[in-house]
């Protein structure tokens, strides 16, 4: 989502760093940036993890709309609600957000939007190909729509990621669509030394830090094993 970087309310210097490296490197593979903009670089990285997932969802939704039966008010309504939710996420991320727990939660919710967009795409393919789902697939589809509606009403736990992923696999298999690749969990981290992070010095004078990242909503300590340089030299 290159165009979104300039819309985010980050210092212009941060956007220029991202733009200059995005042409030759992976979006999230940035150089070490020092000074007062380093915190914003880490924060912008966290934002882009979510925005990239939102962009993928948007693209699937556009493809799914082609074959969705216009007579199904429920499916069209869920399509519109998903689009609206993605827009709200983008607006929320225009301002720098530093709370890792909240960002991780937003990312998990965005993954649910992405998987449900895959459900809608499978339904779209079934309509355009005029191939009905099996009774099991139809039941899963109806239940996925019901659970997603409850999820949109604020009951986050009602839409289980693993169950939704299994449903997508079933529906895509019935439509002879390629299965979605497994994705690694994303880590959300702030600039080393921010809040609970602590800079330390080992007996050899090497500087390292202990920190906390958030992965799938869980706090995970980083650097608690001690100085990595000393460990490597051993």
C-alpha positions in Angstrom: 0.0 0.0 0.0 2.6 2.5 -1.1 0.1 5.3 -1.6 -1.1 5.0 2.0 2.3 5.8 3.5 2.1 9.5 2.4 -1.4 9.7 3.9 -0.3 8.5 7.4 0.4 11.3 9.9 4.0 10.4 10.5 6.9 12.8 10.3 7.8 13.4 6.6 11.4 12.2 7.2 10.0 8.8 8.1 7.9 8.5 4.9 11.0 9.5 2.9 13.0 6.7 4.4 10.3 4.1 3.6 9.8 5.4 0.1 13.6 5.4 -0.7 14.0 1.8 0.4 10.7 0.4 -0.9 11.9 0.6 -4.5 14.8 -1.9 -4.0 14.0 -3.8 -0.8 11.1 -5.5 1.0 8.7 -3.1 2.5 9.5 -4.2 6.0 13.2 -4.6 5.6 14.5 -1.2 6.5 18.0 -0.1 7.7 18.8 0.7 11.2 17.6 4.3 11.7 19.0 6.3 14.6 17.8 9.4 16.3 14.3 10.6 17.3 12.7 9.1 14.1 13.7 5.5 15.0 10.6 5.1 17.2 8.4 6.2 14.3 10.1 3.7 12.0 9.2 0.8 14.3 5.7 2.2 14.7 5.2 2.6 10.9 6.4 -1.0 10.4 3.7 -2.2 12.8 1.1 -0.2 10.9 2.1 -1.5 7.5 1.8 -5.1 8.7 -1.8 -4.4 9.3 -2.3 -2.2 6.2 -0.8 -4.8 3.9 -3.2 -7.4 5.3 -6.1 -5.0 4.8 -5.0 -4.4 1.2 -5.0 -8.1 0.4 -8.5 -8.3 1.8 -9.6 -5.4 -0.3 -8.3 -7.1 -3.4 -10.1 -10.4 -2.6 -13.3 -8.5 -1.9 -13.2 -6.8 -5.3 -12.8 -10.2 -7.0 -15.6 -11.7 -5.0 -18.1 -9.0 -5.8 -18.2 -10.0 -9.4 -20.0 -13.3 -8.7 -21.9 -12.6 -5.6 -25.6 -13.1 -6.2 -27.3 -9.7 -6.0 -30.4 -11.4 -4.7 -28.6 -12.4 -1.5 -29.0 -9.4 0.8 -27.1 -11.2 3.5 -23.9 -11.8 1.4 -24.0 -8.3 -0.1 -24.5 -6.8 3.3 -21.6 -8.7 4.8 -19.4 -7.6 1.8 -20.3 -3.9 2.5 -19.8 -4.3 6.2 -16.3 -5.8 5.6 -15.4 -2.9 3.3 -16.5 -0.4 5.9 -14.5 -2.2 8.6 -11.4 -2.0 6.5 -11.8 1.7 6.0 -12.2 2.2 9.7 -9.0 0.3 10.3 -7.2 2.5 7.8 -8.5 5.7 9.4 -7.4 4.4 12.9 -3.9 3.7 11.6 -3.4 7.2 10.1 -2.3 8.4 13.6 0.8 6.7 15.1 -0.4 3.9 17.5 2.1 2.7 20.1 0.2 0.2 22.1 1.4 -3.2 20.9 -1.5 -5.2 22.4 -4.0 -3.1 20.6 -2.1 -3.3 17.3 -1.8 -7.1 17.6 -5.6 -7.3 18.3 -6.3 -5.2 15.2 -4.1 -7.4 13.1 -5.9 -10.5 14.3 -9.2 -8.9 13.4 -7.9 -8.0 10.0 -6.9 -11.6 9.4 -10.5 -12.6 10.2 -11.7 -10.1 7.6 -9.2 -11.6 5.1 -10.4 -15.1 5.7 -14.0 -14.2 5.5 -13.3 -12.4 2.2 -12.0 -15.8 1.0 -15.4 -17.3 2.0 -17.2 -14.7 -0.1 -14.8 -15.4 -3.0 -15.6 -19.1 -2.8 -19.3 -18.3 -2.9 -18.7 -16.0 -5.9 -16.9 -18.9 -7.8 -19.7 -21.2 -7.0 -22.2 -18.8 -8.5 -20.3 -18.0 -11.7 -19.4 -21.7 -12.3 -22.9 -22.8 -11.3 -21.4 -25.5 -9.1 -23.2 -26.0 -5.8 -21.4 -26.7 -2.5 -21.9 -30.0 -0.8 -24.3 -30.2 2.1 -21.3 -29.9 4.4 -20.0 -26.9 2.5 -23.4 -25.2 2.5 -23.7 -25.7 6.3 -20.2 -24.3 6.8 -21.0 -21.3 4.6 -24.2 -20.4 6.4 -22.5 -20.8 9.8 -19.5 -18.7 8.7 -21.9 -15.9 7.7 -23.7 -16.1 11.0 -20.6 -16.1 13.1 -19.1 -13.2 11.1 -22.3 -11.2 11.6 -22.0 -11.8 15.4 -18.2 -10.9 15.2 -19.1 -7.6 13.5 -21.5 -6.8 16.3 -18.5 -6.8 18.7 -18.3 -10.5 19.8 -14.7 -11.1 18.8 -14.4 -14.6 20.3 -17.3 -15.9 18.3 -15.2 -15.9 15.1 -12.4 -18.4 15.8 -9.5 -18.0 13.4 -8.7 -21.7 13.1 -12.4 -22.7 12.5 -12.6 -19.9 9.8 -9.4 -21.1 8.2 -10.7 -24.7 8.1 -13.9 -23.4 6.5 -12.0 -21.5 3.8 -10.0 -24.7 3.1 -13.2 -26.7 2.7 -14.9 -24.2 0.4 -11.9 -23.6 -1.7 -11.3 -27.3 -2.1 -14.9 -27.9 -3.2 -14.4 -25.1 -5.9 -11.0 -26.5 -6.9 -9.3 -23.3 -5.8 -5.7 -23.4 -4.6 -5.3 -23.6 -0.9 -4.1 -20.6 1.1 -0.5 -20.8 2.2 0.2 -21.0 6.0 1.4 -17.7 7.4 3.9 -17.1 10.2 2.7 -15.1 13.2 3.7 -11.5 13.1 5.6 -9.8 15.8 4.8 -6.3 16.9 7.7 -4.4 18.5 8.6 -0.8 19.5 12.0 0.9 19.3 14.5 -0.8 21.7 14.5 1.0 25.0 10.8 2.1 24.8 8.8 1.7 28.0 9.5 -1.7 29.5 12.6 -2.3 27.4 15.9 -2.0 29.2 19.4 -1.3 27.9 22.1 -3.3 29.6 25.9 -3.8 29.5 27.6 -7.2 29.9 30.9 -7.9 31.7 32.7 -7.5 28.4 31.3 -4.0 27.8 28.9 -5.1 25.1 25.6 -3.2 25.0 22.4 -5.2 24.5 18.8 -4.8 25.6 15.9 -6.8 26.9 12.5 -6.1 25.4 9.0 -7.3 24.9 7.2 -8.0 21.7 3.6 -9.0 21.2 2.7 -12.1 19.0 -0.9 -13.1 18.6 -1.8 -11.0 21.7 0.8 -12.6 23.9 3.8 -10.8 25.6 7.1 -12.5 24.6 10.4 -11.5 26.2 13.4 -10.9 23.9 17.0 -10.7 24.9 16.5 -12.3 28.4 19.1 -14.9 27.5 21.8 -12.2 27.8 24.4 -10.7 25.5 24.2 -12.3 22.0 27.7 -11.2 21.1 29.2 -13.1 24.1 27.1 -16.1 23.2 28.3 -16.1 19.6 32.0 -15.7 20.7 31.7 -18.7 22.9 
